[in-house]
Amino acid sequence: MADDDEEVVPVANKSKKLLFIGIIAVVLLAAAGGGAWFFLFSGGEEVVVDPDAPPPEAPRAPVQYMELSPAFIVNFPHQGRQRFMQATVTIMARDAEALQAVTQHMPVIRHNLINLLSAQLILVFEDPAGIERLRQMATDEVNQVLQREIGRDGIEQLLFTNFVMQ
């Protein structure tokens, strides 16, 4: 009887080894299949959305320029003498509707710019950066008119294309 028990034990060891090898083979095949599926069907990198990030910019429209003619001519006193300033102004915008609004409301815009230029010209004499500050204030003035009339800013810059003082 001892011989029968010894014969059963080696068969059980062999079947355990085969079972163990079979389980390892199945696990390896499943891992290989999962890895292949991940690389083939994962769709690339994961997209992370930052809630504080600004929205992506839409494609920008081409720049359009509008010259405000005739040129602005204002007089002002400086050091006891009457001085004159002539400025040719061009508006830069990407919004055709805003440029249409500038055309429609040109009398108000010209009035506000003449008042601004007349009141601020002393800055130009006192500081070399005065013309740039005057240009920025003029840009803001036009955008204020557009804000009031169409509900939003519409121009990017107001440019002095000619600026003469005498």
C-alpha positions as CSV (number, residue, x, y, z in Angstrom):
1,M,0.0,0.0,0.0
2,A,2.8,2.3,0.6
3,D,3.7,2.0,-3.1
4,D,0.3,3.2,-4.1
5,D,0.5,6.3,-2.0
6,E,3.9,7.2,-3.4
7,E,2.6,7.0,-6.9
8,V,-0.3,9.4,-6.2
9,V,2.0,12.0,-4.6
10,P,4.2,12.6,-7.7
11,V,1.1,12.9,-10.0
12,A,-0.4,15.5,-7.7
13,N,2.9,17.5,-7.7
14,K,2.9,17.4,-11.5
15,S,-0.7,18.5,-11.8
16,K,0.0,21.4,-9.3
17,K,3.0,22.5,-11.4
18,L,0.9,22.4,-14.6
19,L,-1.9,24.3,-12.9
20,F,0.5,26.9,-11.6
21,I,2.2,27.3,-15.1
22,G,-1.3,27.6,-16.7
23,I,-2.3,30.3,-14.3
24,I,0.9,32.3,-14.9
25,A,0.4,31.9,-18.7
26,V,-3.2,33.2,-18.4
27,V,-2.1,36.2,-16.3
28,L,0.8,37.0,-18.7
29,L,-1.5,36.8,-21.7
30,A,-4.1,39.0,-20.0
31,A,-1.5,41.6,-19.1
32,A,-0.1,41.6,-22.6
33,G,-3.6,42.0,-24.1
34,G,-4.4,44.8,-21.6
35,G,-1.2,46.6,-22.5
36,A,-1.9,46.3,-26.2
37,W,-5.4,47.5,-25.8
38,F,-4.2,50.5,-23.7
39,F,-1.6,51.6,-26.2
40,L,-3.8,51.1,-29.2
41,F,-7.1,52.5,-28.0
42,S,-6.2,55.0,-25.2
43,G,-6.6,58.0,-27.5
44,G,-3.4,59.8,-26.6
45,E,-2.6,62.0,-23.6
46,E,-5.1,62.8,-20.9
47,V,-6.7,66.3,-21.2
48,V,-6.6,68.2,-17.9
49,V,-9.0,71.2,-17.7
50,D,-7.9,74.1,-15.5
51,P,-11.0,76.0,-14.3
52,D,-8.9,79.2,-13.7
53,A,-7.3,79.2,-17.2
54,P,-8.6,81.7,-19.7
55,P,-10.7,80.3,-22.6
56,P,-8.7,79.6,-25.7
57,E,-8.5,82.5,-28.1
58,A,-10.6,82.4,-31.2
59,P,-8.8,82.9,-34.5
60,R,-8.1,86.7,-34.8
61,A,-9.7,88.6,-37.6
62,P,-7.5,90.6,-39.9
63,V,-6.5,94.2,-38.7
64,Q,-8.5,97.0,-40.3
65,Y,-7.5,100.7,-40.2
66,M,-9.7,103.7,-40.4
67,E,-8.2,107.2,-40.8
68,L,-10.2,109.9,-39.0
69,S,-10.1,112.8,-41.5
70,P,-9.7,115.7,-41.6
71,A,-6.7,115.9,-39.3
72,F,-7.3,117.2,-35.8
73,I,-6.1,120.8,-35.3
74,V,-6.2,122.4,-31.8
75,N,-4.7,125.5,-30.4
76,F,-3.4,126.0,-26.9
77,P,-1.4,128.6,-24.9
78,H,2.2,127.7,-24.0
79,Q,4.6,130.1,-22.3
80,G,2.5,133.1,-23.2
81,R,2.2,132.3,-26.9
82,Q,-0.5,130.7,-28.9
83,R,0.6,127.2,-30.2
84,F,-1.0,124.8,-32.6
85,M,-1.0,121.1,-32.8
86,Q,-2.1,119.0,-35.8
87,A,-2.6,115.3,-35.5
88,T,-3.6,112.7,-38.0
89,V,-5.4,109.9,-36.2
90,T,-5.9,106.3,-37.4
91,I,-7.9,103.7,-35.6
92,M,-6.8,100.1,-35.6
93,A,-9.5,97.4,-35.0
94,R,-10.3,93.8,-35.9
95,D,-14.1,94.3,-35.5
96,A,-15.9,95.6,-38.5
97,E,-19.0,96.3,-36.5
98,A,-17.0,98.6,-34.2
99,L,-15.5,100.5,-37.1
100,Q,-19.0,101.0,-38.4
101,A,-20.0,102.3,-35.0
102,V,-17.0,104.7,-35.1
103,T,-18.2,106.0,-38.5
104,Q,-21.8,106.4,-37.2
105,H,-20.7,108.2,-34.0
106,M,-17.9,110.2,-35.5
107,P,-19.2,113.7,-34.3
108,V,-19.1,112.6,-30.7
109,I,-15.7,110.9,-31.1
110,R,-14.2,113.9,-32.8
111,H,-15.6,116.3,-30.1
112,N,-14.3,114.2,-27.3
113,L,-10.8,113.8,-28.9
114,I,-10.5,117.6,-29.5
115,N,-11.4,118.3,-25.9
116,L,-8.9,115.7,-24.7
117,L,-6.1,117.0,-27.0
118,S,-6.7,120.6,-26.0
119,A,-6.7,119.8,-22.3
120,Q,-3.6,117.5,-22.2
121,L,-1.1,119.0,-24.6
122,I,1.0,120.4,-21.8
123,L,2.0,116.8,-21.0
124,V,3.6,116.5,-24.4
125,F,6.0,119.3,-23.6
126,E,6.9,118.3,-20.1
127,D,7.6,114.6,-20.6
128,P,9.0,112.7,-23.6
129,A,6.5,109.8,-22.9
130,G,3.7,112.3,-23.0
131,I,2.7,111.6,-26.6
132,E,2.3,107.9,-25.7
133,R,0.2,108.7,-22.7
134,L,-1.9,111.0,-24.8
135,R,-2.4,108.3,-27.4
136,Q,-3.5,105.8,-24.7
137,M,-6.0,108.3,-23.2
138,A,-7.4,108.9,-26.7
139,T,-7.7,105.1,-27.3
140,D,-9.6,104.9,-24.0
141,E,-11.8,107.8,-25.0
142,V,-12.9,106.2,-28.2
143,N,-13.6,102.9,-26.4
144,Q,-15.7,104.7,-23.9
145,V,-17.9,106.1,-26.6
146,L,-18.2,102.6,-28.2
147,Q,-19.0,101.1,-24.7
148,R,-21.8,103.5,-24.3
149,E,-23.2,103.1,-27.9
150,I,-22.6,99.4,-28.7
151,G,-22.0,98.0,-25.2
152,R,-18.3,96.9,-25.7
153,D,-14.9,98.1,-26.5
154,G,-14.2,97.8,-30.2
155,I,-10.8,99.3,-31.1
156,E,-7.3,98.0,-30.2
157,Q,-5.4,101.2,-30.7
158,L,-5.6,104.8,-31.8
159,L,-2.5,105.7,-33.7
160,F,-1.0,109.2,-34.3
161,T,0.2,108.8,-37.9
162,N,1.2,112.5,-38.0
163,F,1.8,114.7,-35.0
164,V,3.0,118.3,-35.5
165,M,3.3,121.0,-32.9
166,Q,4.4,124.7,-33.5
